[in-house]
Amino acid sequence: MFEFITWGGAALSLAGLLGLVWCILRVMKARKSGLSDDELRAAVQSVLPWNLASLFLSVIGLMLVILGISFS
């Protein structure tokens, strides 16, 4: 049973990592597009909730991995 928790946590961490990479690429694209300061700030602010959600998902996944390893 704890093996499923470990692998599920690894999948969540990977999903969170992919979300973080997506956020980085989105902000890099906005920076390279030559937007004004206000437009760039709006673009970064629109990515911020996704960034925090991806970070949270990754942390929860790592917690599940540690939990699964500890109890197996």
HUUR-V466391 format. One record per residue. N is the residue number from 1. RES is the residue in one letter. PHI is phi in whole degrees, -180 to 180 (none if undefined). PSI is psi as a letter, one per 40 degrees, with the letter a starting at -180 (NA if undefined). Layout:
n = [N,N]
res = [RES,RES]
phi = [PHI,PHI]
psi = [PSI,PSI]
This chain:
n = [1,2,3,4,5,6,7,8,9,10,11,12,13,14,15,16,17,18,19,20,21,22,23,24,25,26,27,28,29,30,31,32,33,34,35,36,37,38,39,40,41,42,43,44,45,46,47,48,49,50,51,52,53,54,55,56,57,58,59,60,61,62,63,64,65,66,67,68,69,70,71,72]
res = [M,F,E,F,I,T,W,G,G,A,A,L,S,L,A,G,L,L,G,L,V,W,C,I,L,R,V,M,K,A,R,K,S,G,L,S,D,D,E,L,R,A,A,V,Q,S,V,L,P,W,N,L,A,S,L,F,L,S,V,I,G,L,M,L,V,I,L,G,I,S,F,S]
phi = [none,-70,-65,-66,-64,-63,-71,-65,-64,-65,-66,-64,-64,-66,-64,-64,-65,-64,-64,-65,-65,-62,-63,-62,-65,-66,-70,-63,-64,-67,-68,-77,-80,75,-75,-72,-61,-67,-68,-66,-62,-66,-66,-68,-66,-74,-87,-56,-62,-67,-64,-66,-65,-67,-65,-62,-62,-66,-66,-62,-62,-66,-63,-66,-63,-65,-62,-64,-69,-65,-93,-92]
psi = [d,e,d,d,d,d,d,d,d,d,d,d,d,d,d,d,d,d,d,d,d,d,d,d,d,d,d,d,d,d,d,e,e,f,i,i,d,d,d,d,d,d,d,d,d,d,d,d,d,d,d,d,d,d,d,d,d,d,d,d,d,d,d,d,d,d,d,d,d,d,e,NA]
